[in-house]
Amino acid sequence: MNSVEGAAWGRNAKHVLRLPSASISPALIIGVISFTACALGIVTRPSAHLAMIWPANAVVLGLLVRLPDTRRTSVWLAAAAAYMAADLIAGTDLLKALLLNAANLCGIGAAYLVYQYLPENALRMREPVSALYLVLVSAVAAAVTGLAGALADPFLLRLGAVNAGTFWFVTELVNYIALLPVILSAPLPQSLIPDLRSWSLALCTRKAVPVLALAASGAFAMMVGGPGAIAFAVPALLWCSLAYSVFVVSLLAFVFNCWSLIFMCAAYLPDVAGAHADHAMVSMRLAVFMIAMAPITLSIVMRSREELASKLSLARQRADLALDAGGIVATWELDLTDSDITGEGKFPQLFDVGKGRGLLHGKLAKLIHPDDRERVYGALGAAIATGSDYRCQYRVTTPAGEIRRFAAFGKPMRDKNGAASCLAGILVDITEQTEAVEALEQSNRRFNIVSESIPEIVWSTDAQGQHDYFNCRWTEFTGIATEDILPETWKELVHPDDKPRVDETWKTCLATGETYSIDYRFRYRDGSYRWLKVLAKPLRNPEGAITRWYGTSTDIDDAKHLEAEREIVARELDHRIGNLFALVNALVRLTAYEASDVAAVTEALQGRLKALHDAHRLIRRNQDRASTTTTELLRRLLAPYDTGGDRITITGDDLPVDSTALTPIALIFHELATNAVKYGALSDGEGRLRIELSHVDDRCRIRWLEVVASQPSSHQGAGLGSQLFDAIVEGQLQGKATRSASPEGLTIEIDLPVSSLNSAAGTH
């Protein structure tokens, strides 16, 4: 019921009492209600006295307070007309009706004016101070009405100004106190039916007991009689205050007032005559006022207490929810006077103390992990000494033997003198969080160890592709320190020719989540560019969204060059095999041309193939670090083609050839001999080959002269073999070669530094 009353009340409340229909004039409704209330009051008015019960003033004031729609001039005029009509119909002459009702309306107006200056919802009848404001408003209304009545007394009761004013004041005060709480605490009509439906028979029976006690006390008072019998109902009224809502108690108090004023006064006042009767009437009405205020005030206090207890319970539930949600397992309080620690929540279970009992420092010290005790008490002592906040994390061994981690937070509470009397705070179980952090740190350490120990560059980016991590291999490769790396630094190091392809591939992978796999050239710390093989994969969350990218960059520059060299070797091998077949074919042809029978051909051919084999073995002797001379090398290489006589002649200075230079020198002569066999002087039996060697200063000159009977072939000097010849002479041996052809033959001049024969500039 209290919640219903609160929802129905308030100047700015969401739910306020409204008139039943917008089509009916508020003035008309107030007029009808005022007329009815006046008629009821006139019925209780003795001759030459004010009415015993005059509900009209309290009803009009209560409606003005509860109904915002009635606060208009037309309503006041309708109420005044209703007051006058009721008196005139009852037979009151016009002058007396005007004076009586003017006094009533003046009291209502004064009370409403005072109400406008009270705090918001001052008369909502839900706080203990509401009883005081109720008495204030009622007293102001009664005082103004009494003053008006005193002024009009010569035309009305003729009791004298003081007696008339006192009589009017007391009568109006009782009327307001009796009825105004009923109107102010009345619930919304639509809320009554659901509220009543929730009552069971047992509940109705239990609820009816205080009302029955009140009725029995009234009957007992009537049976005993006397002025003091009015107090017999006080215990029952107080019982009702404890059991019922403010509205029900106000309603019962109103019934008690009516019963007291009508029946008790009627039974007592006939025995009192003269002035004593007036004083007795005032005394009786004041007694009724005092008795009626007690249960109303107590009911307001009890309902306010219940509401406060409900709010505290709700606040406690919310606090418990907040504590559970925040991982707070207990609240604690340290009394600085006796070093006793008390706590709520899971505090008793954690520290093995009974509920409501404290925990002394000695026992707490045994529960705290030995490695943490000094730090805990150090922080606690500093907080007590300086009055600062207390913050500490420590481990506790629970009664079950489990080690758990806690974070304690506390603030000093000060007494009225400003001295710290206790520390109050919360205890948060951070075991799982700490273990998770330690596991994450351990995982990070493992990752760092692995990433720093592998030879590849390890890197990571956020979901947008912004790089935020590189391992130490990055600095070793690029020469850029980790602290100098920006998210876009890596793009500046990509080879300009590869950058468009890299950008396009990276953007596509970021958009689609595909594996990032690409080879490109990356700037090395010396300014050169080296080939990298880059591979990266995305990390996704449980919903499948990409959160990070992790990748590696592997230096494959040597492999790239090796692949190119393998291609050259493959092409060279193909060329050599072709030359080998050409040589064999030429040897067969020459042998067949020179020999007269098959046996001679076979013998000659075997000898030349053996010589060719020996020449190739000589080329491979550099692996064993063997050495030879230029003349020896030439003779061995040309032996398969020498048919005797002066077909091949070698003259001039014989120079030693170092094993490291043997292969390129042998390849030069091999190429020249191959071309001579295929196209030149050794291609038939009539050609002659002249080789002249000379050593001038630090230069070695070789003159290769092929004398042929016919025009030299146009294939001389072309093809892969000649390209290899030029590459070796000019690139590897740092020399130069010139060719000249004439009708008599081909001349090749080779000029080499002597140093190239002793230590080749490079290897094939």
Protein Blocks (a to p, Z undefined) as FASTA:
>chain_A
ZZmmmmmgcjkbfbdcddfbfkbcfklmmmmmmmmmmmmmmmmpcehiacfbacklmmmm
mmmmmmmklmcfklmmmmmmmmmmmmmmnopafklmmmmmmmmmmmmmmmmmmmmmmceh
klnopafklmmmmmmmmmmmmmmmmmmmmmmmmmmnonojklmmmmmmmmmmmmmmmmmm
mmmmpccfklmmmmmmmpcfklmmmmmmmmmmmmmmmmmmmmngpjklmmmmmmmmmmmm
mmmcfklmmmmmmmmmmmmmmmmmmmmmmmpghjllmmmmmmmmmmmmmmmmmmmmmmmm
mmmmmmmmmmmmmmmmmmmmmmmmnopabdcdddfklopacdehjlmmmnopaehiacdf
klmmmmpcfklmmmmmmmmmmmmmnopacddddddddfkopacdddddddddddfkopaf
bdcdddddfklmmmmmmmmmmmmmmmmmmmmmpmbdcddddfkopafbdcfklmmmnopa
fklpcfklmmmmpcfklmmmmmmmmmmmmmnopacddddddddfkopacddddddddddd
fkopafbdcdddddfklmmmmmmmmmmmmmmmmmmmmmmmmmmmmmmmmmmmmpmbfklm
mmmmmmmmmmmmmmmmmmmmmmnopacdfklmmmmmmmmmmggjjlbccedjdddddfkl
mmmmmmmmmmmmmmmmmmmmmlpmkbccddddddehjbccdddddddfbdcdfkgoiajk
lmmmmmmmmmmnopacdddddfkbccddddddfklmmocfbdZZ
